Amino acid sequence: MVYRRLSRLSIRSAGVSSTDPRITLKPIAAGLGDYRIVTSLCPGSKERMRRLMNVIETHRVGLAPLVTHQYRLADIEAAYDLFANQRDGVLKITITP
């Protein structure tokens, strides 16, 4: 009897964060065996966002440590450039008027 292991690669929220998502299959298929790629949007994302906002509003989690940079709205292009190129240890940026 021959046993074959089916490897599964799950890709969540494909296309939500990118206008041109691309998956390079060569590294995935470099091993032996069969592969199945499953894509889907995260279920219940509206409800998850509502719950997350409630956690933030009730101060049950502190997000301040995640904000590593602050920019004024007039300098938003520099903020996008910093974040897009992941320089200077950037995690999150706040934009103020």
PDB file as gemmi writes it, atoms N, CA and C in Angstrom:
CRYST1    1.000    1.000    1.000  90.00  90.00  90.00 P 1                      
ATOM      1  N   MET A   1       0.846  -1.177   0.000  1.00  0.00           N  
ATOM      2  CA  MET A   1       0.000   0.000   0.000  1.00  0.00           C  
ATOM      3  C   MET A   1       0.891   1.240   0.000  1.00  0.00           C  
ATOM      4  N   VAL A   2       0.552   2.228  -0.784  1.00  0.00           N  
ATOM      5  CA  VAL A   2       1.312   3.468  -0.881  1.00  0.00           C  
ATOM      6  C   VAL A   2       0.558   4.555  -0.135  1.00  0.00           C  
ATOM      7  N   TYR A   3       1.258   5.221   0.776  1.00  0.00           N  
ATOM      8  CA  TYR A   3       0.669   6.334   1.510  1.00  0.00           C  
ATOM      9  C   TYR A   3       1.226   7.633   0.958  1.00  0.00           C  
ATOM     10  N   ARG A   4       0.360   8.558   0.652  1.00  0.00           N  
ATOM     11  CA  ARG A   4       0.801   9.864   0.182  1.00  0.00           C  
ATOM     12  C   ARG A   4       0.294  10.923   1.146  1.00  0.00           C  
ATOM     13  N   ARG A   5       1.192  11.766   1.534  1.00  0.00           N  
ATOM     14  CA  ARG A   5       0.823  12.856   2.445  1.00  0.00           C  
ATOM     15  C   ARG A   5       0.427  14.053   1.604  1.00  0.00           C  
ATOM     16  N   LEU A   6      -0.726  14.613   1.862  1.00  0.00           N  
ATOM     17  CA  LEU A   6      -1.192  15.788   1.146  1.00  0.00           C  
ATOM     18  C   LEU A   6      -0.848  17.013   1.976  1.00  0.00           C  
ATOM     19  N   SER A   7       0.063  17.828   1.481  1.00  0.00           N  
ATOM     20  CA  SER A   7       0.442  19.054   2.184  1.00  0.00           C  
ATOM     21  C   SER A   7      -0.581  20.127   1.855  1.00  0.00           C  
ATOM     22  N   ARG A   8      -0.882  20.959   2.830  1.00  0.00           N  
ATOM     23  CA  ARG A   8      -1.895  21.990   2.643  1.00  0.00           C  
ATOM     24  C   ARG A   8      -1.302  23.350   2.959  1.00  0.00           C  
ATOM     25  N   LEU A   9      -1.485  24.264   2.072  1.00  0.00           N  
ATOM     26  CA  LEU A   9      -1.048  25.641   2.254  1.00  0.00           C  
ATOM     27  C   LEU A   9      -2.290  26.504   2.284  1.00  0.00           C  
ATOM     28  N   SER A  10      -2.529  27.182   3.384  1.00  0.00           N  
ATOM     29  CA  SER A  10      -3.692  28.060   3.493  1.00  0.00           C  
ATOM     30  C   SER A  10      -3.256  29.502   3.332  1.00  0.00           C  
ATOM     31  N   ILE A  11      -3.949  30.208   2.486  1.00  0.00           N  
ATOM     32  CA  ILE A  11      -3.676  31.628   2.270  1.00  0.00           C  
ATOM     33  C   ILE A  11      -4.946  32.377   2.641  1.00  0.00           C  
ATOM     34  N   ARG A  12      -4.861  33.192   3.663  1.00  0.00           N  
ATOM     35  CA  ARG A  12      -6.031  33.916   4.154  1.00  0.00           C  
ATOM     36  C   ARG A  12      -6.004  35.356   3.660  1.00  0.00           C  
ATOM     37  N   SER A  13      -7.154  35.897   3.395  1.00  0.00           N  
ATOM     38  CA  SER A  13      -7.325  37.290   2.977  1.00  0.00           C  
ATOM     39  C   SER A  13      -6.524  37.621   1.727  1.00  0.00           C  
ATOM     40  N   ALA A  14      -6.431  36.707   0.812  1.00  0.00           N  
ATOM     41  CA  ALA A  14      -5.691  36.961  -0.424  1.00  0.00           C  
ATOM     42  C   ALA A  14      -6.343  38.105  -1.177  1.00  0.00           C  
ATOM     43  N   GLY A  15      -5.549  39.063  -1.553  1.00  0.00           N  
ATOM     44  CA  GLY A  15      -6.043  40.185  -2.336  1.00  0.00           C  
ATOM     45  C   GLY A  15      -6.614  41.316  -1.514  1.00  0.00           C  
ATOM     46  N   VAL A  16      -6.793  41.133  -0.210  1.00  0.00           N  
ATOM     47  CA  VAL A  16      -7.359  42.194   0.617  1.00  0.00           C  
ATOM     48  C   VAL A  16      -6.350  43.310   0.829  1.00  0.00           C  
ATOM     49  N   SER A  17      -5.085  42.953   1.033  1.00  0.00           N  
ATOM     50  CA  SER A  17      -4.061  43.946   1.322  1.00  0.00           C  
ATOM     51  C   SER A  17      -3.253  44.332   0.105  1.00  0.00           C  
ATOM     52  N   SER A  18      -3.482  43.712  -1.009  1.00  0.00           N  
ATOM     53  CA  SER A  18      -2.658  43.960  -2.173  1.00  0.00           C  
ATOM     54  C   SER A  18      -3.517  44.033  -3.416  1.00  0.00           C  
ATOM     55  N   THR A  19      -3.117  44.879  -4.340  1.00  0.00           N  
ATOM     56  CA  THR A  19      -3.851  44.954  -5.599  1.00  0.00           C  
ATOM     57  C   THR A  19      -3.372  43.900  -6.572  1.00  0.00           C  
ATOM     58  N   ASP A  20      -2.214  43.298  -6.325  1.00  0.00           N  
ATOM     59  CA  ASP A  20      -1.650  42.309  -7.240  1.00  0.00           C  
ATOM     60  C   ASP A  20      -0.956  41.197  -6.463  1.00  0.00           C  
ATOM     61  N   PRO A  21      -1.740  40.350  -5.760  1.00  0.00           N  
ATOM     62  CA  PRO A  21      -1.095  39.287  -4.992  1.00  0.00           C  
ATOM     63  C   PRO A  21      -0.496  38.237  -5.913  1.00  0.00           C  
ATOM     64  N   ARG A  22       0.716  37.810  -5.613  1.00  0.00           N  
ATOM     65  CA  ARG A  22       1.374  36.784  -6.410  1.00  0.00           C  
ATOM     66  C   ARG A  22       1.939  35.725  -5.476  1.00  0.00           C  
ATOM     67  N   ILE A  23       1.785  34.493  -5.857  1.00  0.00           N  
ATOM     68  CA  ILE A  23       2.303  33.388  -5.075  1.00  0.00           C  
ATOM     69  C   ILE A  23       3.310  32.652  -5.950  1.00  0.00           C  
ATOM     70  N   THR A  24       4.538  32.611  -5.504  1.00  0.00           N  
ATOM     71  CA  THR A  24       5.562  31.883  -6.232  1.00  0.00           C  
ATOM     72  C   THR A  24       5.479  30.423  -5.829  1.00  0.00           C  
ATOM     73  N   LEU A  25       5.207  29.564  -6.778  1.00  0.00           N  
ATOM     74  CA  LEU A  25       4.978  28.162  -6.459  1.00  0.00           C  
ATOM     75  C   LEU A  25       6.242  27.320  -6.429  1.00  0.00           C  
ATOM     76  N   LYS A  26       7.339  27.775  -7.012  1.00  0.00           N  
ATOM     77  CA  LYS A  26       8.552  26.958  -7.051  1.00  0.00           C  
ATOM     78  C   LYS A  26       9.029  26.547  -5.657  1.00  0.00           C  
ATOM     79  N   PRO A  27       9.166  27.473  -4.678  1.00  0.00           N  
ATOM     80  CA  PRO A  27       9.602  27.040  -3.345  1.00  0.00           C  
ATOM     81  C   PRO A  27       8.596  26.098  -2.680  1.00  0.00           C  
ATOM     82  N   ILE A  28       7.319  26.310  -2.950  1.00  0.00           N  
ATOM     83  CA  ILE A  28       6.291  25.473  -2.343  1.00  0.00           C  
ATOM     84  C   ILE A  28       6.383  24.051  -2.891  1.00  0.00           C  
ATOM     85  N   ALA A  29       6.574  23.925  -4.191  1.00  0.00           N  
ATOM     86  CA  ALA A  29       6.584  22.621  -4.837  1.00  0.00           C  
ATOM     87  C   ALA A  29       7.967  21.993  -4.879  1.00  0.00           C  
ATOM     88  N   ALA A  30       8.932  22.553  -4.165  1.00  0.00           N  
ATOM     89  CA  ALA A  30      10.294  22.023  -4.186  1.00  0.00           C  
ATOM     90  C   ALA A  30      10.381  20.661  -3.501  1.00  0.00           C  
ATOM     91  N   GLY A  31       9.490  20.411  -2.550  1.00  0.00           N  
ATOM     92  CA  GLY A  31       9.510  19.124  -1.846  1.00  0.00           C  
ATOM     93  C   GLY A  31       8.766  18.062  -2.615  1.00  0.00           C  
ATOM     94  N   LEU A  32       8.705  16.912  -2.020  1.00  0.00           N  
ATOM     95  CA  LEU A  32       7.993  15.798  -2.645  1.00  0.00           C  
ATOM     96  C   LEU A  32       6.557  15.783  -2.160  1.00  0.00           C  
ATOM     97  N   GLY A  33       5.675  15.265  -2.938  1.00  0.00           N  
ATOM     98  CA  GLY A  33       4.301  15.102  -2.498  1.00  0.00           C  
ATOM     99  C   GLY A  33       3.327  15.958  -3.256  1.00  0.00           C  
ATOM    100  N   ASP A  34       2.084  15.796  -2.901  1.00  0.00           N  
ATOM    101  CA  ASP A  34       0.999  16.556  -3.513  1.00  0.00           C  
ATOM    102  C   ASP A  34       0.732  17.797  -2.674  1.00  0.00           C  
ATOM    103  N   TYR A  35       0.291  18.846  -3.333  1.00  0.00           N  
ATOM    104  CA  TYR A  35       0.013  20.091  -2.646  1.00  0.00           C  
ATOM    105  C   TYR A  35      -1.367  20.586  -3.017  1.00  0.00           C  
ATOM    106  N   ARG A  36      -2.023  21.177  -2.058  1.00  0.00           N  
ATOM    107  CA  ARG A  36      -3.325  21.785  -2.294  1.00  0.00           C  
ATOM    108  C   ARG A  36      -3.272  23.186  -1.708  1.00  0.00           C  
ATOM    109  N   ILE A  37      -3.616  24.178  -2.487  1.00  0.00           N  
ATOM    110  CA  ILE A  37      -3.618  25.557  -2.021  1.00  0.00           C  
ATOM    111  C   ILE A  37      -5.070  25.963  -1.800  1.00  0.00           C  
ATOM    112  N   VAL A  38      -5.376  26.403  -0.585  1.00  0.00           N  
ATOM    113  CA  VAL A  38      -6.726  26.802  -0.223  1.00  0.00           C  
ATOM    114  C   VAL A  38      -6.699  28.293   0.082  1.00  0.00           C  
ATOM    115  N   THR A  39      -7.529  29.060  -0.578  1.00  0.00           N  
ATOM    116  CA  THR A  39      -7.590  30.494  -0.306  1.00  0.00           C  
ATOM    117  C   THR A  39      -8.990  30.854   0.164  1.00  0.00           C  
ATOM    118  N   SER A  40      -9.060  31.846   1.012  1.00  0.00           N  
ATOM    119  CA  SER A  40     -10.358  32.318   1.477  1.00  0.00           C  
ATOM    120  C   SER A  40     -10.184  33.644   2.195  1.00  0.00           C  
ATOM    121  N   LEU A  41     -11.264  34.346   2.330  1.00  0.00           N  
ATOM    122  CA  LEU A  41     -11.269  35.537   3.177  1.00  0.00           C  
ATOM    123  C   LEU A  41     -11.490  35.077   4.607  1.00  0.00           C  
ATOM    124  N   CYS A  42     -10.976  35.824   5.555  1.00  0.00           N  
ATOM    125  CA  CYS A  42     -11.181  35.466   6.954  1.00  0.00           C  
ATOM    126  C   CYS A  42     -12.668  35.572   7.281  1.00  0.00           C  
ATOM    127  N   PRO A  43     -13.253  34.525   7.806  1.00  0.00           N  
ATOM    128  CA  PRO A  43     -14.687  34.574   8.120  1.00  0.00           C  
ATOM    129  C   PRO A  43     -14.957  35.471   9.317  1.00  0.00           C  
ATOM    130  N   GLY A  44     -16.069  36.136   9.282  1.00  0.00           N  
ATOM    131  CA  GLY A  44     -16.496  36.936  10.424  1.00  0.00           C  
ATOM    132  C   GLY A  44     -15.631  38.142  10.724  1.00  0.00           C  
ATOM    133  N   SER A  45     -14.975  38.675   9.727  1.00  0.00           N  
ATOM    134  CA  SER A  45     -14.035  39.762   9.992  1.00  0.00           C  
ATOM    135  C   SER A  45     -14.725  41.002  10.543  1.00  0.00           C  
ATOM    136  N   LYS A  46     -15.967  41.259  10.151  1.00  0.00           N  
ATOM    137  CA  LYS A  46     -16.695  42.417  10.672  1.00  0.00           C  
ATOM    138  C   LYS A  46     -16.932  42.269  12.171  1.00  0.00           C  
ATOM    139  N   GLU A  47     -17.327  41.076  12.586  1.00  0.00           N  
ATOM    140  CA  GLU A  47     -17.550  40.808  14.010  1.00  0.00           C  
ATOM    141  C   GLU A  47     -16.245  40.858  14.787  1.00  0.00           C  
ATOM    142  N   ARG A  48     -15.175  40.322  14.221  1.00  0.00           N  
ATOM    143  CA  ARG A  48     -13.864  40.379  14.884  1.00  0.00           C  
ATOM    144  C   ARG A  48     -13.410  41.823  15.061  1.00  0.00           C  
ATOM    145  N   MET A  49     -13.627  42.645  14.051  1.00  0.00           N  
ATOM    146  CA  MET A  49     -13.235  44.056  14.148  1.00  0.00           C  
ATOM    147  C   MET A  49     -14.062  44.757  15.223  1.00  0.00           C  
ATOM    148  N   ARG A  50     -15.355  44.451  15.305  1.00  0.00           N  
ATOM    149  CA  ARG A  50     -16.197  45.059  16.341  1.00  0.00           C  
ATOM    150  C   ARG A  50     -15.676  44.692  17.730  1.00  0.00           C  
ATOM    151  N   ARG A  51     -15.328  43.416  17.914  1.00  0.00           N  
ATOM    152  CA  ARG A  51     -14.806  42.968  19.212  1.00  0.00           C  
ATOM    153  C   ARG A  51     -13.455  43.624  19.515  1.00  0.00           C  
ATOM    154  N   LEU A  52     -12.611  43.717  18.512  1.00  0.00           N  
ATOM    155  CA  LEU A  52     -11.312  44.355  18.710  1.00  0.00           C  
ATOM    156  C   LEU A  52     -11.478  45.813  19.103  1.00  0.00           C  
ATOM    157  N   MET A  53     -12.374  46.526  18.422  1.00  0.00           N  
ATOM    158  CA  MET A  53     -12.599  47.928  18.756  1.00  0.00           C  
ATOM    159  C   MET A  53     -13.140  48.068  20.176  1.00  0.00           C  
ATOM    160  N   ASN A  54     -13.964  47.130  20.610  1.00  0.00           N  
ATOM    161  CA  ASN A  54     -14.472  47.163  21.977  1.00  0.00           C  
ATOM    162  C   ASN A  54     -13.341  46.975  22.985  1.00  0.00           C  
ATOM    163  N   VAL A  55     -12.421  46.070  22.693  1.00  0.00           N  
ATOM    164  CA  VAL A  55     -11.269  45.846  23.577  1.00  0.00           C  
ATOM    165  C   VAL A  55     -10.428  47.112  23.672  1.00  0.00           C  
ATOM    166  N   ILE A  56     -10.239  47.780  22.558  1.00  0.00           N  
ATOM    167  CA  ILE A  56      -9.445  49.013  22.539  1.00  0.00           C  
ATOM    168  C   ILE A  56     -10.168  50.128  23.277  1.00  0.00           C  
ATOM    169  N   GLU A  57     -11.477  50.297  23.007  1.00  0.00           N  
ATOM    170  CA  GLU A  57     -12.257  51.360  23.648  1.00  0.00           C  
ATOM    171  C   GLU A  57     -12.319  51.216  25.164  1.00  0.00           C  
ATOM    172  N   THR A  58     -12.334  49.993  25.652  1.00  0.00           N  
ATOM    173  CA  THR A  58     -12.424  49.764  27.100  1.00  0.00           C  
ATOM    174  C   THR A  58     -11.046  49.649  27.748  1.00  0.00           C  
ATOM    175  N   HIS A  59     -10.018  49.984  26.997  1.00  0.00           N  
ATOM    176  CA  HIS A  59      -8.634  50.044  27.492  1.00  0.00           C  
ATOM    177  C   HIS A  59      -8.148  48.720  28.086  1.00  0.00           C  
ATOM    178  N   ARG A  60      -8.601  47.615  27.506  1.00  0.00           N  
ATOM    179  CA  ARG A  60      -8.137  46.312  27.964  1.00  0.00           C  
ATOM    180  C   ARG A  60      -6.830  45.902  27.291  1.00  0.00           C  
ATOM    181  N   VAL A  61      -6.398  46.686  26.351  1.00  0.00           N  
ATOM    182  CA  VAL A  61      -5.117  46.447  25.693  1.00  0.00           C  
ATOM    183  C   VAL A  61      -4.490  47.813  25.401  1.00  0.00           C  
ATOM    184  N   GLY A  62      -3.201  47.903  25.587  1.00  0.00           N  
ATOM    185  CA  GLY A  62      -2.494  49.152  25.304  1.00  0.00           C  
ATOM    186  C   GLY A  62      -1.793  49.069  23.958  1.00  0.00           C  
ATOM    187  N   LEU A  63      -2.144  49.939  23.051  1.00  0.00           N  
ATOM    188  CA  LEU A  63      -1.545  49.919  21.724  1.00  0.00           C  
ATOM    189  C   LEU A  63      -0.403  50.914  21.562  1.00  0.00           C  
ATOM    190  N   ALA A  64      -0.203  51.772  22.539  1.00  0.00           N  
ATOM    191  CA  ALA A  64       0.834  52.800  22.436  1.00  0.00           C  
ATOM    192  C   ALA A  64       2.225  52.235  22.113  1.00  0.00           C  
ATOM    193  N   PRO A  65       2.632  51.107  22.681  1.00  0.00           N  
ATOM    194  CA  PRO A  65       3.964  50.579  22.344  1.00  0.00           C  
ATOM    195  C   PRO A  65       4.136  50.207  20.870  1.00  0.00           C  
ATOM    196  N   LEU A  66       3.028  50.007  20.170  1.00  0.00           N  
ATOM    197  CA  LEU A  66       3.119  49.662  18.749  1.00  0.00           C  
ATOM    198  C   LEU A  66       3.398  50.872  17.865  1.00  0.00           C  
ATOM    199  N   VAL A  67       3.066  52.060  18.353  1.00  0.00           N  
ATOM    200  CA  VAL A  67       3.279  53.279  17.574  1.00  0.00           C  
ATOM    201  C   VAL A  67       4.734  53.707  17.742  1.00  0.00           C  
ATOM    202  N   THR A  68       5.483  53.543  16.665  1.00  0.00           N  
ATOM    203  CA  THR A  68       6.909  53.854  16.722  1.00  0.00           C  
ATOM    204  C   THR A  68       7.248  55.193  16.087  1.00  0.00           C  
ATOM    205  N   HIS A  69       6.332  55.748  15.286  1.00  0.00           N  
ATOM    206  CA  HIS A  69       6.602  57.000  14.589  1.00  0.00           C  
ATOM    207  C   HIS A  69       5.331  57.835  14.507  1.00  0.00           C  
ATOM    208  N   GLN A  70       5.515  59.147  14.519  1.00  0.00           N  
ATOM    209  CA  GLN A  70       4.399  60.079  14.364  1.00  0.00           C  
ATOM    210  C   GLN A  70       4.740  61.075  13.264  1.00  0.00           C  
ATOM    211  N   TYR A  71       3.742  61.342  12.425  1.00  0.00           N  
ATOM    212  CA  TYR A  71       3.912  62.301  11.331  1.00  0.00           C  
ATOM    213  C   TYR A  71       2.708  63.217  11.278  1.00  0.00           C  
ATOM    214  N   ARG A  72       2.932  64.403  10.765  1.00  0.00           N  
ATOM    215  CA  ARG A  72       1.832  65.323  10.504  1.00  0.00           C  
ATOM    216  C   ARG A  72       1.248  64.975   9.141  1.00  0.00           C  
ATOM    217  N   LEU A  73      -0.008  65.323   8.935  1.00  0.00           N  
ATOM    218  CA  LEU A  73      -0.687  65.015   7.682  1.00  0.00           C  
ATOM    219  C   LEU A  73       0.071  65.599   6.482  1.00  0.00           C  
ATOM    220  N   ALA A  74       0.681  66.748   6.663  1.00  0.00           N  
ATOM    221  CA  ALA A  74       1.434  67.382   5.579  1.00  0.00           C  
ATOM    222  C   ALA A  74       2.636  66.529   5.151  1.00  0.00           C  
ATOM    223  N   ASP A  75       3.097  65.646   6.029  1.00  0.00           N  
ATOM    224  CA  ASP A  75       4.267  64.802   5.737  1.00  0.00           C  
ATOM    225  C   ASP A  75       3.889  63.343   5.495  1.00  0.00           C  
ATOM    226  N   ILE A  76       2.653  63.117   5.069  1.00  0.00           N  
ATOM    227  CA  ILE A  76       2.167  61.741   4.931  1.00  0.00           C  
ATOM    228  C   ILE A  76       2.948  60.949   3.888  1.00  0.00           C  
ATOM    229  N   GLU A  77       3.453  61.610   2.858  1.00  0.00           N  
ATOM    230  CA  GLU A  77       4.225  60.881   1.849  1.00  0.00           C  
ATOM    231  C   GLU A  77       5.497  60.297   2.449  1.00  0.00           C  
ATOM    232  N   ALA A  78       6.149  61.033   3.327  1.00  0.00           N  
ATOM    233  CA  ALA A  78       7.347  60.523   3.998  1.00  0.00           C  
ATOM    234  C   ALA A  78       6.984  59.351   4.915  1.00  0.00           C  
ATOM    235  N   ALA A  79       5.820  59.428   5.556  1.00  0.00           N  
ATOM    236  CA  ALA A  79       5.364  58.341   6.427  1.00  0.00           C  
ATOM    237  C   ALA A  79       5.121  57.075   5.616  1.00  0.00           C  
ATOM    238  N   TYR A  80       4.446  57.223   4.471  1.00  0.00           N  
ATOM    239  CA  TYR A  80       4.209  56.055   3.607  1.00  0.00           C  
ATOM    240  C   TYR A  80       5.526  55.475   3.104  1.00  0.00           C  
ATOM    241  N   ASP A  81       6.466  56.321   2.756  1.00  0.00           N  
ATOM    242  CA  ASP A  81       7.762  55.852   2.273  1.00  0.00           C  
ATOM    243  C   ASP A  81       8.489  55.073   3.372  1.00  0.00           C  
ATOM    244  N   LEU A  82       8.483  55.605   4.579  1.00  0.00           N  
ATOM    245  CA  LEU A  82       9.121  54.928   5.707  1.00  0.00           C  
ATOM    246  C   LEU A  82       8.501  53.552   5.931  1.00  0.00           C  
ATOM    247  N   PHE A  83       7.169  53.506   5.968  1.00  0.00           N  
ATOM    248  CA  PHE A  83       6.484  52.245   6.237  1.00  0.00           C  
ATOM    249  C   PHE A  83       6.664  51.253   5.085  1.00  0.00           C  
ATOM    250  N   ALA A  84       6.562  51.726   3.864  1.00  0.00           N  
ATOM    251  CA  ALA A  84       6.689  50.843   2.701  1.00  0.00           C  
ATOM    252  C   ALA A  84       8.067  50.201   2.629  1.00  0.00           C  
ATOM    253  N   ASN A  85       9.087  50.926   3.073  1.00  0.00           N  
ATOM    254  CA  ASN A  85      10.458  50.423   3.014  1.00  0.00           C  
ATOM    255  C   ASN A  85      10.937  49.852   4.345  1.00  0.00           C  
ATOM    256  N   GLN A  86      10.052  49.853   5.345  1.00  0.00           N  
ATOM    257  CA  GLN A  86      10.343  49.251   6.650  1.00  0.00           C  
ATOM    258  C   GLN A  86      11.703  49.678   7.216  1.00  0.00           C  
ATOM    259  N   ARG A  87      11.899  50.993   7.273  1.00  0.00           N  
ATOM    260  CA  ARG A  87      13.148  51.535   7.821  1.00  0.00           C  
ATOM    261  C   ARG A  87      12.949  51.973   9.273  1.00  0.00           C  
ATOM    262  N   ASP A  88      14.048  52.163   9.951  1.00  0.00           N  
ATOM    263  CA  ASP A  88      14.085  52.778  11.285  1.00  0.00           C  
ATOM    264  C   ASP A  88      13.206  52.049  12.307  1.00  0.00           C  
ATOM    265  N   GLY A  89      13.054  50.729  12.166  1.00  0.00           N  
ATOM    266  CA  GLY A  89      12.296  49.952  13.143  1.00  0.00           C  
ATOM    267  C   GLY A  89      10.814  50.266  13.194  1.00  0.00           C  
ATOM    268  N   VAL A  90      10.253  50.762  12.111  1.00  0.00           N  
ATOM    269  CA  VAL A  90       8.853  51.169  12.100  1.00  0.00           C  
ATOM    270  C   VAL A  90       7.922  49.978  12.309  1.00  0.00           C  
ATOM    271  N   LEU A  91       6.929  50.158  13.206  1.00  0.00           N  
ATOM    272  CA  LEU A  91       5.847  49.195  13.369  1.00  0.00           C  
ATOM    273  C   LEU A  91       4.550  49.829  12.909  1.00  0.00           C  
ATOM    274  N   LYS A  92       4.168  50.902  13.578  1.00  0.00           N  
ATOM    275  CA  LYS A  92       2.954  51.637  13.225  1.00  0.00           C  
ATOM    276  C   LYS A  92       3.245  53.129  13.287  1.00  0.00           C  
ATOM    277  N   ILE A  93       2.552  53.873  12.455  1.00  0.00           N  
ATOM    278  CA  ILE A  93       2.725  55.315  12.365  1.00  0.00           C  
ATOM    279  C   ILE A  93       1.385  55.992  12.640  1.00  0.00           C  
ATOM    280  N   THR A  94       1.404  57.039  13.456  1.00  0.00           N  
ATOM    281  CA  THR A  94       0.195  57.833  13.632  1.00  0.00           C  
ATOM    282  C   THR A  94       0.338  59.095  12.793  1.00  0.00           C  
ATOM    283  N   ILE A  95      -0.774  59.526  12.222  1.00  0.00           N  
ATOM    284  CA  ILE A  95      -0.817  60.743  11.412  1.00  0.00           C  
ATOM    285  C   ILE A  95      -1.711  61.739  12.144  1.00  0.00           C  
ATOM    286  N   THR A  96      -1.192  62.926  12.396  1.00  0.00           N  
ATOM    287  CA  THR A  96      -1.966  63.967  13.077  1.00  0.00           C  
ATOM    288  C   THR A  96      -2.172  65.143  12.129  1.00  0.00           C  
ATOM    289  N   PRO A  97      -3.249  65.907  12.335  1.00  0.00           N  
ATOM    290  CA  PRO A  97      -3.515  67.064  11.445  1.00  0.00           C  
ATOM    291  C   PRO A  97      -2.423  68.117  11.494  1.00  0.00           C  
TER     292      PRO A  97                                                      
END                                                                             
